[in-house]
Amino acid sequence: MDKNILPLSLCVLALCCPPAGQAQVSIPASSPCRVESTTFDGWKAERLANAWVTLDIVPQLGGRLMQVTFGGHSYLFVNPRYKGQYFPPSEGAVKGRWFNYGGDKIWPLPEGNEDEQHWPGAWSDVLDDGPYSLKASFQASGCAVHLEGPPDPITGLQYSRDIRLGNASPEVSFHAIMKNITGHPIRWSMQSVSQYNTSDPHNPQTYNHDFWAFAPANPTSAYLDQYHVRAGPADDPSFAVRNGLFTLHGLYLEDEVWIDSTGGWVAVVDGLTKYAMVERFRYHDGAHYPGKATVIFYTNGPSLRLNAQKMPELAPYNPQDTPYYMEAELNSPLVRLEPGESYTMDTEWFPTRAEDDFVSVADAGVIDQPLAASAAGEKVLLSGSFGVFFSGQLAAYLYDRRGVNLGVILLQRVSPLDLLNLHQVIQAPPSAVRVSLHLKDLQGIDRGSLGEARIAREGKGR
């Protein structure tokens, strides 16, 4: 075996000994996850943080996660109109107002006002704005907060949510629970609603023209175009399906689009700053989702209407009243809950880096340019562009024509804080025909693949 190829049993040990001359990557000094009381934009808040990421939670505002900060980049929209303010649900109900503070929260579906099996959502209520209690907990691997909301007699629901952060990565885990507090059966879907800031980071007075959202399109979609425009122009140029991927290129126009994606993830990419967020969820095959949608994207902006002459026009607007944000909404199936019964929804967030030529999401990160491998003799050039979810080291798994693993070659160290542009030559035996790129984290755990490629050799096809 070539001296540069390590047997599988030696891979974990080799993580401690990076190849000579390897470029430095941004790996923060390790520190335990912590929870501390703080003030966030004028609100009393609790901060959940490790060396990678900071989460600011305001329990009073319906248990909202108000901001996620990674590498100095803040992802979520916070409405400047309401900073530091709180309006109890009773005030919103009486005045028929909805107080959009921003951030990330849990909502029920379906929406509507036709009967008790729909949630109005047009004004503040207990589920959206009721104060939550918060309790912190600590483990050797990280820390968490448990948020408990008040019971809502109108929907019959009570929400709670656990938000967890480990010590060694920026991954954020959510465990949301909806409970039937009534004495009769009820049927609801639970929705994770995340409002992303779409203002231009260099000029906040205008919107970000290079802001994107993605989700796998369903090849057997129930929707004609593999998506359904629920609100806004049906031919909105923001939306497209390319190479099996639903793509939203954000414009400053109000619209809402439903996708019956089965892929279990959405990705939000800021092409100006090169920061991205991947939200993962569990798709339940055969379950009934509200309107068949597993994912909804909503873009805030001016809306079309008919004037007195029945002519279409944009409704009067200004950015202060119509701020720049986009919602990424993940839906659970519609479930029947017996009295006292609960349903849980688990999701994970992975902040990372990405370009606006985004291709897909893999186990270990995002793909901007897929892995390619070209050989000249025993030298193989590996190339591709990625953003990773964990710090650690890349490993190239080599396979022959029979699928037998020939060994593992350790490559460069990587970090979620850095864009990964792979361009590395390795030594591989002539029998190697396929390579798979894996990421091993700092503890030596294999976090999965970033892609596979056939090795293209001179004078031979792939």
N, C-alpha and C positions, 0 to 999 in steps of 0.2 A: 504494500500500500504506500502511496505517496506520503512523504513526511508531513505535507501540509494538510492532509486529510485525517481527521480525528475519528476514531471509532465512537459510536454513540455513547459508550460508557464514560468517555473522557470529556464530553461536552460541558457538563456542569462545572467541572474543575477548571476548565480553560476559560470560563467567564472571568475569573480573577486575574487573568494574565492577557490583557489586550495585545493585539499585534503591534510591533514596534512602529513608530512613526504615525500612528493613527491620530486623526484630527480630534481636538477637544470637542465635546458636546456639552450642552447646558443641562447638567444634573444638579438640582439644588441640594444643599447640605441636608442630610436626613434629620427630621425632627418629628416627634410624636404629634399626632392630631390633637387639637385643643379646642375647647369651647369656652367662650368668654362673652360677658355682657359688654355691649358697646352702644354707640349711637350711630345710626345710619340715616343720612339725609334728614335729620331732625326727629326720627322715630327711635324709640327704645328697641334695641335689636339684640339678637344673639349671633355671634360669629363662630362659625365652624371652619377650621382652617388646618392645613398641613403645609409642608414646604412648597407644595405645588399650586394649590388652589384655595381661594377664600370664598365662603358662602355666607351671605348676610341675610338673616331670617328675621322678619317682623311678625311675631305671633299675633299681635293685635289686629293686623290686616288680613283676617281670614287665614292665618298661618302661612302667609306668602313667603316664598324664597324670593327676595327682592333683587339680589345680584349675585352673579358668579364671576369671579375674577381669576384669570389664569395668564401668567406671563405679563401682567400689567394690562391685559385686555379685558374690558367689562362687556359681557355678552347681552345682558337683558335691558329692556326698556324700563325706565323709571319716569313716571309722568311728572314733569316739573311743576305742573299746576297744583298737585296735591302733596308735594314734599312736606313731611313733618306734620301733616294733618290727618285727622281721623273723623269719619262720619259714621255714627252707629247705623246698623241696618234699618232701624225704625225710621230714621230721617230720610233715607233713600226711598223707602216704601211709601211714605206719606207724600213726598214730593215727586215720586215717579222718576227718580234719578238713579243712574248707575255711576259709581265712583271708580273710575279706571286708574288704579294706583300703578299698574304695571306688574313686572315680576312674573313669577310662576306660581300656579295654583291648581286646585282640583275643582272641576265642575261636573254637574250631571247632564246627561242626555237621555231622551231627546228634548230639544228646545221647542218652545211654542206656548201659546196661551189658550188653546182650544179646550183643554180638559186637565184634570189633576195628574194625568200620566205624562204631562209635558212641563218643563221648567221654564218660566217666563224669561228669566235672565236679562230683562230689559231694565231692571232696577235693583238696587242693592238689597241683599237679603242675608239671612243668617249664614248660609253656606258660603257665600262669597266674602262677607265682611265681618262675620262674627269673630270675637276674640278667641284665640286658641291658647291652651296651656302648653308649656314646653318643659320637658325633662331631659337632661343630658345623661349619657351613659358612656363608659369607657371600657375598652378591651385592649388586650396586648396588640392586636392588629390594627386598631384605629378607634374612632369615636363616633357617636351618633346622637341625634336628638329625636325625641318622640313628641309629636304635635297632636294634641287632642282637641277637636272642634266641638262646638255646642250642638245639641240635637236640634233638628229642624222639623217642627210638627207639620209643615206644609207638604214637603216631599216625603217625610217619614225617614229621612236619612241622617246619619251622623258620620262625619269623616274623621279619620286620623291618618297620620303619615309619619313614617320613620325615614330620616335622611341620614345616610351613613357615608363617612369618608375614612379611607384607610390611611396608613402612614407612608406608604411607599409609591403612590401614584396619584394622578389627578382624577381617577375614576370616582364618580358620585353615584350612589345607589339609593333608590327610592322604593319604599314598600308602603303603598297606599291602601287604605281599608274603607269600604263603605258598609255601614251596618243598618239594618232595619230596626228602628226603635218603636215601631207600632205593634198593634196586636193583630194585624192582617197582612197578607202577602202584598209585596210591591215589586215593581219591575223597572230597573234603571240600568243605564250604562254609566261608567265613570270615565272622565276625560282629564288627561293631563294637558294643561294649557300654558305654554311658555311664550312670553312676548319678547321677541328679539329686537334690539335697537337697530333701525335701518337708516339712521341719519348718517350723513357723510362724516367720517371721523376727522377730516381736515377742514370741513366747513359745515358745522351742525345745522346751519340755517337751510340747508338743502338735503335731499335724500341721497343715499348711497346708490350710484348707478351700477355698481359691481357687486350686488348682493344676490345670493343664490340659495335655493333650497332644492333638495333632491329626495326621491324615494323610489324604490323598485316598482316599476309598473307591473300590473297583473296581466300576464299573457292571455288569460281567460276572463278578463274583466267583464263585469256586468254593465259597465259604462261604454257608450259608443266609442269614445275617443280614448279609452282607458283612464279617463278622469271625467268628473262631472262638475261643471261650473254652477255652483249653487247660487251665487250672487255676483253681479257684475257682467260685463260683456261676454257673451259665449265665445267670441273669437278673440278674446284677450291675447295679445302677442306675448304675454308673460309666460304662457304655458306651452309645453311641448313634451312629446315623448320621443327620445332618441336612444337607440341601442338598448332598448329595454328599461330605460330610466326616465321616470317623470322628472321634468326640470321646470323650476320656477325661477325666472329672472325678474327680480323685484322692480316694479314700477310704482309710481306714486298715484295709485288708483285703487279705490275700494273694490275688493273682490274676495270671493271665498270659493275654494276648489276642494272637492272630495275625491279621494283616491282609495280604491279597495286593494291596497297593497298587501301582499302576503310575505314580504321580505323581512319584516321585523326591525326595520330601522328607518330613520330619516337623518339627513345631514344638512346642516346650515353652514354656508361658507361665505365669509366676507372677503371678496376678492381684492379689496384695497389693502387690508391689513394682513391677509393670508392666515387668519385665524378661523377655525372651524369648530363646530360642535356636532357630535354624533349622538343621537338618542336611540337607544335600543328598546324594543318591547317584545312581548310574546304574542305571536299570532296563533289563534286557536282555530284550527281547521274544522269547518262544519258549523261553527258558532254563528249566531245571528248578530250582526253589528248594525247599529242604527244607520238606516239609509244605505247599508252595505259598506260604509266607509270605515276603514281602520285608521286613516290619517286625514286630517283636514289642515289646509293652510289658509290663513286669512291675512290679507294685506290691507292695512289702513290707508285711507286717502280720500280724495274727493269722489263723490258718487254721481252717477248720471240720474237725471230726473226729467219729467215732462213739465214745461212751463205752462202758463195760462193759455197760450196759443197751441198747446199740445205739441210743442217742438222740443226735441231733446237738448239738454244743456247740462253743464256741470253745476251742481248745487253750490251756493256760495260757501267758501271755505277759507281758512288760513291755517298755516302750520301749527299755530298755538292751540287752535281748537281741534285740529286734525293732525296729530303728531305722527312722526315717522316710526312705525313699528310693524312687525309681522308676527303672527301667531303660528306656532307649530303645535298642533293638537293631536294627541294620541288617544284613541278610543278603546275602551274595553268592550267585550261583547255585552249585549243586553242580557241581564240575568234576573231571574225571579228569586227574591229573597223572602223566606218565611220569617215570621216574627222572631227577632233576636238573631237572625242569621246574618253572616258577613261575607263579603267578597273582597279578594285582594288583587291588586294590580302592581306588578313589579317592573320597574324600568331602570336603565342605567344611562348615565351621561359620560361621554368621553371628550373632554376638550383637547384639541390638538391643532396642528397647522395643516393648511391645504391651499392649493391654487384654485383658480376659477375654472381650470380645465379638468375638474374633478371627473373621475370615471366610476368609482364604486367604493364600497366599504368591504373590507376583509376582516378576518378574525382579529388581527393584531393592529389594524390601522386603516387609513384611507388610501386610495390609489388615485394618483393624478396621471401617471404614465405607467402602464402595466410592465411587469418584469419581462425583460428580454435577455436572451443568452445567445451569444455568437462565438464560435470556436475557430481557432487557427492552431492545428496540432493539439497539444495538450493544454493550451491556454484558452480560457473561456472568459469573455467579457460579459459581466452582469451589469445591467442598467435598468433604470426605472426611477420614478419619483413618487414619494409616499409621505404621509404623516403618520406617526405611530402613537399608540395609546399608552405605552409603558416605556420606561427607560430600561436599557439592557444592551444586548448584543445581537446582531443579525447572525444567522446561521444558514448556510446553503446545504440543503440535503440533496445528495446526488443519487440517481437511480439508473439502472441499466434497462434494457429492453424488456426484461422479465418483471420489472418492478421491484427488483432486489435493491435494497439500500446499500450503496457503496461506501458510505461514510458521510461525515459532516465537516464542512469547512467553516471556521469561525471568521466573520467579517468585522465590520466596524461597529463601534458603539453608537447607540442612538438615543434620542430623547424626544418626548412629546413637544418640547419647546422649540425644536428645530425642524425646519423642512428637510427632508431626506432626499437628496439627489444622489442616487447610487450610480457609481461608475467605477467598477472594481474588477481587476483581472485575477482569476484564480487558476490553479493547476487542477486539471481533472483528467482522469484516465480516459482513453479513447472509447471505452465501453459505456461511458456516461451519456445518456440520451435525454435526460430530463433533470430539471433542477427545481426545487421548491424552496422559497425564501421564508424562513421562520424568524420569530423574535423570542429570545430567551430573556426574561426579566432579570433584575439584579439578584434575585434569589435562585436563579437557575431554572425557573418554571417556564415551560414552553407555552407562550401565549397565543400560538397559532400562526397561520400562514399569512403572508402578504401577497401571495400569488405563486403560480407555477408557470414554467415555460419549457418548451422543447429546445434543445441545444441545436442551433443551426450551424452546420459545419460547412466549410468551404467546398463548393462543388456538389453539395447535397441539399436536397430540400428539407423542409422542416418535418 
